[in-house]
Every structure is written in structure tokens, then in C-alpha cells.
Amino acid sequence: MGRLKPDILVRRAGRVVAVIDAKNKRLVNTQERPQGVDRGDLYQLVSYLARFAPQGTAPGALVYPRDPDQHSLSTAESHDPWCSAVGNTVRFVRLALDPADAVTQLSDEEALPRGS
């Protein structure tokens, strides 16, 4: 499978507890992406989860930039979290672009997946 490398791989005591991949596109429903998520991006995250958490032991997330003008949720977000066949949860998150705002967002809500 080559060298699959997610953008963020969170480990605790050597064990993978979260797999996160950042995207530089809007999370919005379109004709090409009726659920808001690019199918290739979802396959990519599932491939990462299959490699790093094959027994469903870690959650994953696709993280998108937050657009302050976008007020409606995509279909993917409204059905969040999704679940893989082996039990990994998959989240879809829009994160603030400003670093201070992103830290506040992550502190104020359960935005990203948390491993057990």
C-alpha cells in the first residue's frame, strides 16, 4: 500500500488514538459531492484507519476550513459521526482559520475525535 501518511496521527503510549486529515476545500453539498465530502477524501481517511487502527480502535476525522459565510451543515455533518465497518467513527469538522479561534473552538466543543 505504499506509505500512507495522514496529516495528524495521535498516539498515546505508542497506540494510535486518532487519525486526522486536513482538507483545503469547503465542506458543502454540491452536485459532484451531494453529501459534502469528496469520495476520494473519504476513501483516503478509511485507508489511513485501515492501516493505523484496523480493529476499529481509533476514530478519524476530515478537517476542513471554517467559512464564516457558510451557515448550513453539509449532509455529512448532519449525520456525523459516521462509522466504518470495523467500528472506527469518522467525523467531519470545520475548524477556524485563525489559530487563536481554532484553539478556542477545540477547547469549547468536542470538535475532533478523542481516542479511548
C-alpha positions, 0 to 999 in steps of 0.5 A: 500500500505504499506509505500512507501518511495522514496529516495528524496521527495521535498516539498515546503510549505508542497506540494510535488514538486518532487519525486526522486529515486536513482538507483545503476545500469547503465542506458543502453539498454540491452536485459532484459531492451531494453529501459534502465530502469528496469520495476520494477524501473519504476513501483516503481517511478509511485507508489511513484507519485501515492501516493505523487502527484496523480493529476499529480502535481509533476514530478519524476525522476530515478537517476542513476550513471554517467559512464564516459565510457558510451557515448550513451543515453539509449532509455529512455533518448532519449525520456525523459521526459516521462509522466504518465497518470495523467500528472506527467513527469518522467525523467531519469538522470545520475548524477556524482559520485563525489559530487563536479561534481554532484553539478556542473552538477545540477547547469549547466543543468536542470538535475532533475525535478523542481516542479511548 
